[in-house]
Amino acid sequence: MTAVGTSTSAVGAVTEAATLDGALDLQPAVESRPSGGLRWAVRPNGSPASEADRAAVFADPGFGRHFTDNMATAAWTADRGWHDALIGPLRPFQLSPASAVLHYSQSIFEGLKAYRHADGSVHLFRPEANAARFARSARRLALPELPVEDFLSSLTELVRTEIAWVPGGGETSLYLRPLMFGDEAFLGVRPSRSAQYSVIASPAGSYFTRGPVPVSLWVAEHYSRAAPGGTGAAKTGGNYAASLLPQQEAVANGCDQVVFLDAVEHRWIEELGGMNVFVVRADGTVVTPPLTGAILEGVTRDAILAFAGELGYTPVEQPIALDDLRADVRSGRVLEVFACGTAAVVTPVGRIVQAGLEDLVVGTGSGPVTAAPPVTSAIRTGLLDLQYGRRPDPVGWLRQVA
Ligand SMILES: *Cc1c(COP(=O)(O)O)cnc(C)c1O
């Protein structure tokens, strides 16, 4: 039995003009928005992990180390659209060495969590926002768009199949990682005419092994994560590839994470390799840089902007110059800095380190014994309470899946 999709997408179909000579013709021949309606055939793994195996994983899940028994997969071709939607056993991909993704990095991904509430029910947090971002990332990488409805149903079906893998208690969750890549075996430079979509799931404890303990940031002076007109706003592996060498430099300098500045003036704070940044001012504002096209539009960032008011703070989107931040921390105008993202939730920043300059100590400082400062703590707790159903959800951000 094969699931049949009703989508008739031809996004990604291109003219024959693109050749090995490098003649680029990136104009889609047909532009159409797929309508959705994939049905997921569910044929789960016949020999899933035992309860004892799962218990062993839950005892020390870490982040992204263990995967559940099943995955979602769907295929796309320019002539058939999306098809073969399946929830089936976790398996390796078979790829031609000529596959587009291995050469020209046509790939995107998402990250969100399924949360178990105290009553045993399981919920996703704003999955529509991830679906919309996945579609935007696909557009930027010239991949086919997966309809929002199909993205959501893939998550729902996979989580329902893997319900025993959703841990409960503490800050645990089932981390969901949707991904898509171009797999056409062709070395010419043009969008792949076939693609694979997949969702894998991984039980998660806390992202940072040391928990919500303040981290130190290394200022990347000679590297950029993203440039104007580039792919900074798309969730694509290439941005991460570009961040790994600076991240190594950070670790070599005794820091936990890199903070990237804008690529033009090297003056404006953008974000970390995989998290957005906020500063907390003494006047009660919580400030994050506006979306310039080089910053990834985090769902966590957006949620904090939306509910900071409820907690008594004033959310502001405003450019933050590193020089000003230094002066404002020293003068007491800025009290706290934190980073945010789905995986790590809200993480306090305790120290900002830059070559040739004195370390900037923020909040309660970084290190194993210091705790998160008050506003960062309040925002972190407020967000977790919402995600775990301990606080009312007036906006309808939670989507119950089981
Ligand atoms: C995913 C990601 C974030 C955080 O986004 P969330 O939706 O909050 O998880 C921030 N920056 C980058 C570069 C990312 O890839």
Ligand as a Chemical Component Dictionary entry (heavy atoms), coordinates in Angstrom:
data_LIG
# 
_chem_comp.id                   LIG 
_chem_comp.type                 NON-POLYMER 
_chem_comp.pdbx_formal_charge   0 
_chem_comp.three_letter_code    LIG 
# 
loop_
_chem_comp_atom.comp_id 
_chem_comp_atom.atom_id 
_chem_comp_atom.alt_atom_id 
_chem_comp_atom.type_symbol 
_chem_comp_atom.charge 
_chem_comp_atom.model_Cartn_x 
_chem_comp_atom.model_Cartn_y 
_chem_comp_atom.model_Cartn_z 
_chem_comp_atom.pdbx_ordinal 
LIG C1 C1 C 0 16.725 27.220 14.589 1  
LIG C2 C2 C 0 17.550 28.426 14.778 2  
LIG C3 C3 C 0 17.263 29.388 15.763 3  
LIG C4 C4 C 0 16.176 29.228 16.795 4  
LIG O1 O1 O 0 14.917 29.055 16.240 5  
LIG P1 P1 P 0 13.742 28.434 17.114 6  
LIG O2 O2 O 0 12.602 28.363 16.170 7  
LIG O3 O3 O 0 13.505 29.335 18.248 8  
LIG O4 O4 O 0 14.212 27.085 17.555 9  
LIG C5 C5 C 0 18.052 30.527 15.818 10 
LIG N1 N1 N 0 19.085 30.701 14.965 11 
LIG C6 C6 C 0 19.400 29.797 14.027 12 
LIG C7 C7 C 0 20.542 30.049 13.123 13 
LIG C8 C8 C 0 18.644 28.624 13.905 14 
LIG O5 O5 O 0 18.976 27.738 12.961 15 
# 
loop_
_chem_comp_bond.comp_id 
_chem_comp_bond.atom_id_1 
_chem_comp_bond.atom_id_2 
_chem_comp_bond.value_order 
_chem_comp_bond.pdbx_ordinal 
LIG C1 C2 SING 1  
LIG C2 C3 SING 2  
LIG C2 C8 DOUB 3  
LIG C3 C4 SING 4  
LIG C3 C5 DOUB 5  
LIG C4 O1 SING 6  
LIG O1 P1 SING 7  
LIG P1 O2 DOUB 8  
LIG P1 O3 SING 9  
LIG P1 O4 SING 10 
LIG C5 N1 SING 11 
LIG N1 C6 DOUB 12 
LIG C6 C7 SING 13 
LIG C6 C8 SING 14 
LIG C8 O5 SING 15 
# 
